[in-house]
Amino acid sequence: MVSTRHPQGKSNKPVGKRDYETFKAAILSALRRKELTHTELLNELTGSLKGKFTGNVGWHLMVVKLDLEARKVIERTSSSPQKYRLK
């Protein structure tokens, strides 16, 4: 299990190591191409993980995305709507 972090210091949920690594790689791969909103990122991951992951994509995306923000790997833009990008 990976003990994930939250950017505001709140508690975050633990995630299985394999699931964490799968989502981390998918998020970083998607954001290497361009900045994405949460919905765009969810759509990207739903497509790229189809057949490779059977759990709740939205939940895992949120937990791993918050962890990557807390670790300063990705960041939110100040645009409206907010987008995510590599830091």
CYANA upper distance limits for C-alpha pairs under 8 A (distance plus 0.5 A):
  1 MET  CA     14 PRO  CA      6.63
  1 MET  CA     15 VAL  CA      5.95
  1 MET  CA     16 GLY  CA      4.84
  1 MET  CA     17 LYS  CA      5.55
  2 VAL  CA     14 PRO  CA      5.93
  2 VAL  CA     15 VAL  CA      5.77
  2 VAL  CA     16 GLY  CA      6.52
  2 VAL  CA     17 LYS  CA      6.05
  2 VAL  CA     20 TYR  CA      7.64
  3 SER  CA     12 ASN  CA      8.15
  3 SER  CA     13 LYS  CA      7.38
  3 SER  CA     14 PRO  CA      5.16
  3 SER  CA     15 VAL  CA      7.33
  4 THR  CA     12 ASN  CA      6.19
  4 THR  CA     13 LYS  CA      6.60
  4 THR  CA     14 PRO  CA      6.14
  4 THR  CA     15 VAL  CA      7.67
  4 THR  CA     63 VAL  CA      7.82
  4 THR  CA     64 VAL  CA      7.67
  4 THR  CA     67 ASP  CA      5.86
  5 ARG  CA      9 GLY  CA      7.63
  5 ARG  CA     10 LYS  CA      8.09
  5 ARG  CA     11 SER  CA      7.22
  5 ARG  CA     12 ASN  CA      6.01
  5 ARG  CA     13 LYS  CA      8.48
  5 ARG  CA     66 LEU  CA      7.42
  5 ARG  CA     67 ASP  CA      5.14
  5 ARG  CA     70 ALA  CA      6.43
  5 ARG  CA     71 ARG  CA      8.08
  6 HIS  CA     10 LYS  CA      5.97
  6 HIS  CA     11 SER  CA      6.80
  6 HIS  CA     12 ASN  CA      6.16
  6 HIS  CA     66 LEU  CA      5.94
  6 HIS  CA     67 ASP  CA      6.01
  6 HIS  CA     69 GLU  CA      8.01
  6 HIS  CA     70 ALA  CA      5.92
  7 PRO  CA     66 LEU  CA      6.78
  7 PRO  CA     67 ASP  CA      7.48
  7 PRO  CA     69 GLU  CA      6.37
  7 PRO  CA     70 ALA  CA      4.46
  7 PRO  CA     71 ARG  CA      8.23
  8 GLN  CA     70 ALA  CA      8.08
 12 ASN  CA     63 VAL  CA      7.49
 12 ASN  CA     67 ASP  CA      8.50
 13 LYS  CA     63 VAL  CA      7.28
 15 VAL  CA     19 ASP  CA      7.23
 15 VAL  CA     20 TYR  CA      6.47
 15 VAL  CA     60 HIS  CA      8.38
 16 GLY  CA     20 TYR  CA      6.51
 17 LYS  CA     21 GLU  CA      6.63
 18 ARG  CA     22 THR  CA      6.60
 19 ASP  CA     23 PHE  CA      6.67
 19 ASP  CA     60 HIS  CA      8.38
 20 TYR  CA     24 LYS  CA      6.46
 20 TYR  CA     60 HIS  CA      8.33
 20 TYR  CA     64 VAL  CA      7.06
 21 GLU  CA     25 ALA  CA      6.55
 22 THR  CA     26 ALA  CA      6.75
 23 PHE  CA     27 ILE  CA      6.46
 23 PHE  CA     60 HIS  CA      7.70
 23 PHE  CA     61 LEU  CA      7.14
 23 PHE  CA     64 VAL  CA      7.25
 24 LYS  CA     28 LEU  CA      6.62
 24 LYS  CA     64 VAL  CA      7.08
 24 LYS  CA     65 LYS  CA      8.26
 24 LYS  CA     68 LEU  CA      8.34
 25 ALA  CA     29 SER  CA      6.48
 26 ALA  CA     30 ALA  CA      6.66
 26 ALA  CA     45 LEU  CA      6.99
 26 ALA  CA     48 SER  CA      8.01
 26 ALA  CA     49 LEU  CA      8.46
 27 ILE  CA     31 LEU  CA      6.68
 27 ILE  CA     41 LEU  CA      7.90
 27 ILE  CA     45 LEU  CA      7.77
 27 ILE  CA     61 LEU  CA      8.50
 27 ILE  CA     65 LYS  CA      8.08
 28 LEU  CA     32 ARG  CA      6.56
 28 LEU  CA     86 LEU  CA      7.82
 29 SER  CA     33 ARG  CA      7.56
 30 ALA  CA     34 LYS  CA      7.56
 30 ALA  CA     41 LEU  CA      7.73
 30 ALA  CA     44 GLU  CA      7.50
 30 ALA  CA     45 LEU  CA      8.40
 31 LEU  CA     35 GLU  CA      6.24
 31 LEU  CA     36 LEU  CA      7.31
 31 LEU  CA     84 TYR  CA      7.80
 31 LEU  CA     85 ARG  CA      6.15
 31 LEU  CA     86 LEU  CA      6.73
 32 ARG  CA     85 ARG  CA      8.31
 32 ARG  CA     86 LEU  CA      7.45
 34 LYS  CA     85 ARG  CA      7.69
 35 GLU  CA     83 LYS  CA      6.36
 35 GLU  CA     84 TYR  CA      5.96
 35 GLU  CA     85 ARG  CA      5.40
 36 LEU  CA     40 GLU  CA      6.06
 36 LEU  CA     41 LEU  CA      6.23
 36 LEU  CA     83 LYS  CA      5.45
 36 LEU  CA     84 TYR  CA      5.87
 36 LEU  CA     85 ARG  CA      7.49
 37 THR  CA     41 LEU  CA      6.56
 37 THR  CA     81 PRO  CA      7.41
 37 THR  CA     82 GLN  CA      6.53
 37 THR  CA     83 LYS  CA      4.66
 37 THR  CA     84 TYR  CA      6.59
 38 HIS  CA     42 LEU  CA      6.59
 38 HIS  CA     82 GLN  CA      8.41
 38 HIS  CA     83 LYS  CA      7.28
 38 HIS  CA     84 TYR  CA      7.86
 39 THR  CA     43 ASN  CA      6.67
 40 GLU  CA     44 GLU  CA      6.63
 41 LEU  CA     45 LEU  CA      6.66
 42 LEU  CA     46 THR  CA      6.48
 42 LEU  CA     57 VAL  CA      8.06
 42 LEU  CA     58 GLY  CA      7.03
 42 LEU  CA     61 LEU  CA      7.64
 43 ASN  CA     47 GLY  CA      6.76
 44 GLU  CA     48 SER  CA      6.60
 45 LEU  CA     49 LEU  CA      6.18
 45 LEU  CA     57 VAL  CA      7.97
 46 THR  CA     50 LYS  CA      6.47
 46 THR  CA     57 VAL  CA      7.04
 49 LEU  CA     53 PHE  CA      6.24
 50 LYS  CA     54 THR  CA      8.46
 53 PHE  CA     57 VAL  CA      8.35
 56 ASN  CA     60 HIS  CA      6.89
 57 VAL  CA     61 LEU  CA      6.41
 58 GLY  CA     62 MET  CA      6.73
 59 TRP  CA     63 VAL  CA      6.86
 60 HIS  CA     64 VAL  CA      6.51
 61 LEU  CA     65 LYS  CA      6.21
 62 MET  CA     66 LEU  CA      6.59
 63 VAL  CA     67 ASP  CA      6.82
 64 VAL  CA     68 LEU  CA      6.67
 65 LYS  CA     69 GLU  CA      6.74
 65 LYS  CA     74 ILE  CA      8.46
 66 LEU  CA     70 ALA  CA      6.67
 67 ASP  CA     71 ARG  CA      6.67
 68 LEU  CA     72 LYS  CA      6.62
 68 LEU  CA     73 VAL  CA      5.73
 68 LEU  CA     74 ILE  CA      6.28
 69 GLU  CA     73 VAL  CA      6.43
 69 GLU  CA     74 ILE  CA      5.56
 69 GLU  CA     75 GLU  CA      6.09
 72 LYS  CA     87 LYS  CA      7.18
 73 VAL  CA     86 LEU  CA      6.68
 73 VAL  CA     87 LYS  CA      5.97
 74 ILE  CA     84 TYR  CA      7.23
 74 ILE  CA     85 ARG  CA      6.03
 74 ILE  CA     86 LEU  CA      4.84
 74 ILE  CA     87 LYS  CA      5.30
 75 GLU  CA     84 TYR  CA      6.12
 75 GLU  CA     85 ARG  CA      6.08
 75 GLU  CA     86 LEU  CA      6.82
 75 GLU  CA     87 LYS  CA      6.33
 76 ARG  CA     82 GLN  CA      6.75
 76 ARG  CA     83 LYS  CA      6.07
 76 ARG  CA     84 TYR  CA      5.07
 76 ARG  CA     85 ARG  CA      6.98
 77 THR  CA     82 GLN  CA      5.98
 77 THR  CA     83 LYS  CA      5.81
 77 THR  CA     84 TYR  CA      6.64
 77 THR  CA     85 ARG  CA      7.82
 78 SER  CA     82 GLN  CA      6.50
 78 SER  CA     83 LYS  CA      8.30
 79 SER  CA     83 LYS  CA      7.47
